Amino acid sequence: MCELSKIKTFQQLSVLNRFYCYCTPIFVFLDFPQFALFLISMDCKLRKLFFILIAFALFAGCAKRSSPPGGPKDESSPDVLQFIPGENAVEVPLDRTIILHFNEPIKTDPDAVVFHPLVEGMTKVFTRKSIEIRHTGKFAENKTYTLTLTPKFSDRHGNSLEKTHIFAFSTGEYIDSSKISGIVLDGSTLKPAEKVLIAAYGDSMRSDNPIRVGFSGTDGKFSMEYLPDDTIWLFAAAGIGSKFDWEQAEKIALPISAVKLPTSDKATLVIETMDTIPPKITSITRPDNYTARIKFTEQVAIDSLDIHKDSHDVKFWYSPTDSTSILWRSLQPLVRDSLTIRACDFFGNCVELTGEIPSEAPEDTLPPSVILLGKKSLQMMPSRNLKLFFSEPFSAQFSCFLDDSILPFDILRITHNAIELLFEKPLIMGETLTIIIDSLCDDFANCITDTESIAILLKKPGSVELESNWQCEYPIFFLFNESNSYFLEPDENNKFIVSLPPGDYKLCGICDNNADGRWTPGNIKPFRYSERLETYTKTISVRAGWLTEISW
């Protein structure tokens, strides 16, 4: 028997403990009589010490062995230890299984791993620390393939990559080396859109699988590598899943035109809600006995509205306080109980709708009013024009004064309830523009008893002049910040210029192909390309009294 005094290391003690743990019961049952005589012959104190040592050995040797609790929390994303067949490997066999080995256990999430182009019978097999791309078919000859770990790929503690990792290989002698980069913007805010999928296709109709895929970062920027020297079409989408069901996209960006690679140009993709649903009527109310307020689920194109019955002497206008509501007025009291109307939204989705009209309404006895959101004086930038909105269709007489001098102008009727005052030259900063409105009446001779007066203080602005190099028939440029946007209008030299309050701005340009004055996104059904929309890369600082010149 080994003496405890000769055991010098913890490792030796550990081995002895295991020996006692597993072997002592065997010795006891194999030779119990001799073992009992041995215990009886021992001194009492030695016997007691012997049992204590045996108990300690059993406890220490048989206790569950594990890492001590505590320690630093795992906050790092998984690292790739090995990519098989090797990063940028060439002449890879057509039946090769692709494997990624990681340094820690990973979360099973097939949507976070993208392999392109697709291969027949492809499956993604997750094990504890690896991913295998298996396939029953064969890779194509002389083709570059990529395995992409998306930003949401994570370990089992939820630590995600936060950026895209791409691994490439080729079945031919070289790897495709073209690339394209750019930015993804949200069409509703023009702010960078993060973690949006970008897919490069070989044609505009997406008739085959994507050639490559990528994802935008937290700053909206993306870079797509390993592309062929060929023509591609770029699409972007949020919410299409790993099956690339574009018709289920929450937001989508369709290409402006084809991209010929290689190129150094930056791409701008603008994602917008893909609207294929026509508007619906949510309610019809009666402000008075001649007027119906029709509220839709979205803003409709006012020129698309058509009343099928009794449509003579009808006026439509947007509600000044709700862009999704249309006011409809007839010169005859409304006596019918329903309304049938054809309406289209700005995405070309049209529908014929029928709604019930309330039977009772008060008489129209109120004159029109100027819509200034409760203010009787305003501050504005010097401009050649000024829009005024009223609560209903109206007639009136206007006069304008710049300080104490009469200011000549023309009137442009925009809608039944709005006009635009057109001045001969930009108004002078620092002065006060006063607009006098007299004889303000509606269609039913309800008139104001006094004149309306609106005072506008012209603030001291800065100016921006843009010399455009765009090849576009109908360009639109505007500057914007967190609170406002300002459109640039061409001068006599075909340069775009605007005066605006001092501050920092972003510049955006739209190639308005359909000349409707707004950016039109693409659509899947029916297929329509997006209009070109780009943002200037630098921030523009505007100072009061200064002119900032830009060439773009």
Secondary structure, DSSP 8 states (H G I E B T S, - for coil): ---GGG--SHHHHHHHHHHHHHHHHHHHHHSHHHHHHHHHHS-HHHHHHHHHHHHHHHHHHHS-----S------S---EEEEES-TTB-S--TT--EEEEESS-B---GGGEEEES--TT-EEEE-SSEEEEE-SS---TT-EEEEEE-TT-BBTT--B-SS-EEEEEESSSS---EEEEEEEEETTT--B--S-EEEEESSTT--S--SEEEE--TTSEEEEEEE-SSEEEEEEEES-TTTT-GGG-SEEE--SS-EESS----EEEEEEE---S---EEEEEEEETTEEEEEESS-B-GGG-EESSS-TTEEEEEETTEEEEEEEEESS----SEEEEEEEBTTS-EEEEEEE--S----------B-STT-SEEEE---SEEEEEBSS--EEEEEEEETTEE--EEEEEEETTEEEEEESS---TTSEEEEEEEEEE-TTS-B-SS-EEEEEEE---EEEEEE-----SSEEEEEE-SS-EEEEEE-TTS-EEEEE-SEEEEEEEEE-TT-SSS----BTTTTB----EEE-SS-EEE-TT-EEEEE-
